């Protein structure tokens, strides 16, 4: 179980029991492992031996300030998708030149703020490129392309292909917009410094990224002054026990080979950038929640907990699977239950699939038990809300038997602060 262990039938996270964490910081509670975050970052970094490589963390996955500061110290960069993310990243210690701003539907004000801070924009439409040129002639910019190819764990997270809103459509067989890009660039004396594509999220098939790299490297030959190629993010993790891990070693070797070959053909050592988010933080995060109710219908035994889709929306939004462990009774006989949240919505159920509610085999549960919802470090707290006027929970970081509060729990005063 890696940093997870069982002692006296209780779940321990890097040497600290879930019970101790709840007693000290309250329930519900987000817990992150510093060790796992660092291990995942360095595993990816070491897999790619192409010398000119930058890893940009997709901070939309989890923007906790202390996690960002840690990654900045490790030499990571940032994939930002809003001007607010840029502001936070800069305060966390990331240099402007290590941030790429891939916004969508950007206002001129957002563009101005990013440029003023020295952050390169990555634009995904001809219209946005034209606006940029009007305000910032004689500068460099990156463009996001839609390579007519997408993938992901759910339709909602596929970001490439003919039904996607993202990127300028330039495919292997359709280059009609290349001429328009060059026309705009010539008019405003803009240099295309980077080519970027992102096909989706939660991808565990390494071959999808190889296919993308081949497409984007072929398109890159259309531009003469490139400084970098960005193949996006979206590397998935195995949420279910029977799912295979992403083959990070093969991915690294294949990408390295292709970048070496491309750089020789292009005539200079082009920088490679990639933007993992989920891969780095998902497995490091756990949502701890306490059981307050148990009841039965002719169909299900419902276990009611003190958290809901306001704190982890992935099961409701995508039918996503998250393994659930009874942290208070790890090794007892299992029973089939449905774990339900405290939000006043029928959809607020953690044990779901894309079709709806599903039973889950979990060790026998009693009132007061602590349940651990696993692999919740990505798109958990980051997508949380105050729906039903529920305060957001605290977040803590554990490392080698020590724990640190990295975000305090909200209170009713926080909710009332905007009600004056």
N, C-alpha and C positions, 0 to 999 in steps of 0.2 A: 504493500500500500504506500510505499515511498515515505513521505513525512507523516503519513497517517498510521496510527497503531491502535491496538485495543489492549486495555489494561483493566482488569476487574469488570469486564463486560462493557466498559465505557470507551467511547471514541476519543482519542488524543490527536491533536494537531500540532506537529512539531514539538512534542513534549508537554503540551498543555491540554487538559481535558476540556471538552465542550461545556461541561457543567461549570467548571471554574470561569470560563470566559463569560458565560451567561450571568453567573453570580456577580461578576465584577462590572460588566458593561451593560447588562440588561438584554432583553429579548424583544424583538428579533435583532439579529446582529450579523453583519457581514464580516467575515474573517478571510484574510489573505496571507499567503505564504511568500515571504520574501525570497526564500530559497528556490521555490519553483519558478518564480518570475525570472530570476537570474539564470537558472539552468536552461530555461526555454530560450531565452535571448541568446545565450552563448552557444547553445546547440545549433541554432539556425545560423548564427554568425560563422561558426567553425565549419559548417557544411559547405559553404561557398568559398572556394579558394581563389576565385577571380579577385585580383588585387585591388581593383578600384570599385569597391562595393560599399554602399551606405544602407543601413537598415533604418527605416522611418517607422516609428511606432504609430499605429492608427489609434489616436487617443480617444476617438469616439467610443471605443470598446470599454474603456474605463479611464476616466480623467481625474481620479483621485490625485491631489496635489503631491502627496508624499511618494506615490508610485512614480509619478512623472519626474520628480527630483531624483529618485533613485536611478531611473533609466537615463537621465541626463548625465549623471555621474559615470555611468557605464559607457558613455560615448554614443548613445542612440540619437537618432533624429526624430522628427515629428511629421506625420501626415495629419494636417489640419483641414477640417471641412467647414469651419466658420471663423469669423474674425475674433469671436470670443475665445475659441480654442487657441488661436495665435497668442492672444493676450496672456492666457494662462500659461501656455508653454514658455513664453519669454520669461515670465516671472519665476517659472520652475527651473530656469537655468539653461534652456536651449538657445543656441545662437541663431540669429535670423537666417543665416545661410544653411542651417540644418533643418529648416522648416519648409515644406512645400504646401501651398494653399490650394487645395482642390475643392473649391466651393462650387455651388450650383445656383443659378439664378441670382448672381451677385449684383448688388447695387453699386453704383459708381462710388458711393461713399465707402463701401467695403473694400473696393479696389484701391482707393486712395489711401486708406488706413494701412492696408497690407504693404503697399509700395513704400509708404513713408517709413515703415518699420524695417524695410530691407528684405522683405519676404517675397520669394518668387511665386507668381500666380500660375496655376495650371487650369487652363480654360477649356470648357467642354462644348462650346458652340461658336459658330461663325459670328453670330451677333455679338456675343460677349468679347470675342477677339477684336471686332470692329470698334466697340466701345472703348476697349483697352487702348487700342491704337490711337484713337482720337485724343485721349487724355495723357497717354504715356508714349509718345513717339520716341524713336531712337533708343529703345530699351530691349531687354530680353524677356521672353515668356515661354512657358511650356504649354503644350496642348494635350488634352485628353481625347483619345479616339475611342470610338465604338467599333471593335473589330468584327462585328457581325457574328459574335460568338459569346455565349455566356454559360455560367454554371453556378450551382449553389445548392444549399440544403433545402431551400424552399423558394417558390416563385417570387416571394417578396424581397429576396436578397440577391436575385440574379441581376447583374448590372451591365450586361452586354447583350447584344442581339437586337433584332428588329423591333422588339416591343419595349426596349429600354429607353428611358429618358436621358441616359448619361452619354456624354461624349459626342464628338463629330464623327459621323458615319464614314469610316474609311475601311473597307474590307480588302481581303486578298484580291477580289475580282472587281471591286468598284472603287476607283480612285478619283471620281469626278470632283470631290471637294478639295483635293490637293491643290488644284489650280486656283481655286478661290482663296484658300489659305495663303498661297504665295502672292496672290494679287493684293490682299489686305496687308501682308507684311511689307511688300514693296512700297505701297502707298504711304505707310507710316514709318518705314525704315525699322521694322521690328525684326528681331532675330528669334527664330524658333530654337530654343536651347535644349528643350526636352520633349520627348514623346512618352506618353503615359497611357496605360490601359488597365482597367480593373474589371474582371468578368463576373465576380460574385463572391459570396461568403460561405464559409463552412465546407470548403472543397477538400476532400481527402484523397483525390486521385491526382497523383503527381503529373500524369500525362496531360491533364488539362492545362497546366502551367507551361509545359513544354510546347504544346500546340500554340498557346498564346504567345510565347516568346518567339516562335518561328514566324508568326504573323506580324508581330510588332517590329521585329528586326528587319523583315522584308519591307515593311512600310517606311521604316526609318531611312532607308536608302533614298527616299524621295526628298530628304532634307539634308543640306550640306554642312550646316554649322552646329550640329548637335553636341551637347556636352554630357547628356545623360539619357538613359533609357530607364523607364520605371514600369515594372511589370505588375504593379499593384499589390494587393494583399489577398486575403480570403482563405489562407491555409486553415483547414479545419482540424478538429480534434475528435477522438472517439468518445461520444457521450454514452453509448451503450457498451456493455462488456464484450459483445460479439463484433464490434466494429473495428476495422483495421486502422492502425495509425498511419498518418501521412508519412511517406517514405522520404524523410528529410535528407538522408545521405544521397540517394539517387537524384533527388531534386537538385541538390547542391552541385553534384558532379555534372549533370546534364546542362544546367544553367551556365556553369563555369566554362564548359566546352564551347557552348554556343556564343558566349560573350567573347571568348578569346578569338574564335574564328571571325566574328563580326568585326571586332576592333582591327584585326589585321586587314580585312577587306576594306574597312572604312578609312583606314589610314591614321587612326589615333586611338588612344586608350579611353574609350567611352566609359563613363561612370555607370554602374548598375545600381538601381535603387529598387527596393521592395518594401511593402507596407503591411507587415503583420500586426494584428491586434489581438484577435481571439487566441491565436496560437500562443502568444506570450502570457496572457493573463487568465484565460478561461479556467484552466485546471488549478490555478492558484487560489481560486475563490470559492467560499462556501457560505451559504445563507443558513444560519442557525435560527430555528423557530420552535416555539414551545406549544405543546398540545394542551388545549383548553376544553375540547368537547369531543365526544364520541357518540355516534348514533347510527341507527340502521334503518334502511328502507328494504322493501322486497328485493331490490337490485344490488344495493351497495352498503358497505359499512363505511361511513364517513368519519374521518379523523380531522377535526377542526383545529387549525393552528393560528397563531397570532401574527400572520403575515399574509400577503395576497399578491395579486398581479400588479398592484401599485409598486411592489418591491422587486418582482421578477416576472416580467410580462411575456417572456419567450414562450412558455407553454400555451398561453392564450393566443399570442400573435402568430405563432408558427406551428403549433402542435408539437413543440420541442420536448424531447426527453431529457430529464435530469434525474440521475440516480438519487434515491433518497435512502438514507441510513438512519435507523433509530440509534442516535448517539448515546442514549441512556441504557440501551439493552441491545447491543450489537449482535450477539451470538445466539439469541433465543430462537425458538421455532418461528417460522414465518406465517403470516396470515395475509390474505388478500384484502386490501383496503383502498379507499380513495382519499387522498389528502386534499382537503378543501381549505381555502383561505377565508379571511375575515371581511372581504369586500362584498358589498351588497349587489352582487351580480352573479347570475347562474354560471357564467363562464369562469369564475374564479376558482379553478381547480388546478393543482400542480401536477396531478397524474393524468396527463392527456396525451393523445396523439392527434394526427391531422383530421381524424374522423370525429373526435370528441373524447369523452371521459373514458379512462381505462383503469382497471384494477391493477394494483401493484403489490407484489409480495414483499412485505417488510416485517422485520422481527417484531414480535408482539408488543403492542403499544398501550400504554396507560396514560391517564391524565397526569400532566406535569413532565412527561418525557420530552426530551429535546430531539428534534429531527434535524438532520444535516442534509440540506439540498446541495448536491455536489456540482462541480464544474460551473459555478455561477459567477466567476470573476469577470466575464465579458458580457456586456449588454444586460447586466443585472442592475446594480445601483445606477449605472449610466442612463438607463431608460426608466428610472423610477419616477414616481409622481406623488402628489399629495391628494390623490383621489380619495373621496370619502373623508376629506380633511384629516388624513392620517399623517403624522410626522414621519420623516425619513429616519432610518435607523443609524446607529453608530457604525463606523468601520474601524477595524483594528488590523494591525500587521503582526504576524508571529514570526520569530526566527530563533531557532536553537533554544527553546524553552523560555524565551522572553516575549512579551507582548507590548505593543505600543498603540495608543489611540491615535488614529490618523484622520478621523472626522467625528466630531461630537454628534450625539443624538439630537435631532430637532425637538423642540418643545412647542407648546401651544403659542408661546410668545413669538416664535418664528413665523407661525401661520398668521398671526394677527398683525405682524409688522407691516403688511401691505394693505391693511384694512382701515387705515385712518381716514 
